[in-house]
């Protein structure tokens, strides 16, 4: 099978950590990227979850607080304000 080269730009520290991880599990970066590409093609999706869970807005505590605030507004407790956009 013919081979080709894929060039990827990434942060130097990320690459070092990735290389170190690959070495720990007996791979090199090229094998790991090939495994990723084959999994994408086989599964027809990114083979891991991509989420915004690290965004504090979506934290469990904030979602709970937002739901409580919405319930209070729906029950007539609180003051609803219009959103004002500023240029």
N, C-alpha and C positions, 0 to 999 in steps of 0.2 A: 504494500500500500504506500502511495506517495506521501511524503511528509511535508509539512509547511511550518512556518514559524509564526507564533502569536506574540506580539510585543505588548506588554501591559505596564502602564505607569502607576506607581503607588508610592506612598510615603516610605522613606528609607527604613524607619523603625518598624513599620508594619511588615515590610519584606523580611527583615531580620527575624522578627518574631514568628512569621509564617515559616521561614526556612528552618528555624529551630524546632518548631512543632513538627514539621514534616520529618526532620531527622529523628525526633523522638519516637515517631510511629513507623519508622523504617521506609519512608518515602522521600522523594525530592519534590520540589515545587512543580516541575513539569508533569510528573505522574499525578500529583494532586489535582492540578488544573485539568488534565485529561479525564480524570475520574469525575470531576464536576461536570465537564462538558458532556460526557456520556450519560450521566444521570439526568441532565436537563433534556437531552434528546430522547432518552428512554421514557421518562415520566411526563414529558411535554410541559414542564413547569420548573420553576426554581425549586430545588429539592430541600428547601428549608423555609421556615416561616420568616417573613419580613414584617416587622411590626413597629409601631411607634411607642411601645411600652416604656421605653426609657424617657419619653417626654413626660415631665412632671404633670402636664395638663391632664394626661390620661391615667394618672395614678388612681388606685382604688379610693384613696382618701378624697381626692378632688372630685372624682365622679360621684361619690356618695354625697359630698357637700353640694354639688350642682343639682343632684336629684332632690335633695332636701329643699334647696332654694326654689326650684321649680314647683314643688308641691306646695310650698308656702304661698307662692304667687297665685297658683291655681285655687287656693283656698281663701284668697282675699287678704292674706297677711303679707305685707311688704309693699313696696312701691315699684312699679314698673317704669323704666326710663327708656326713652327713644335713643337709638344709637346715633350719635353725631359724628360724621366723618369730617376730618380736617385735612385740607390740602397741604 
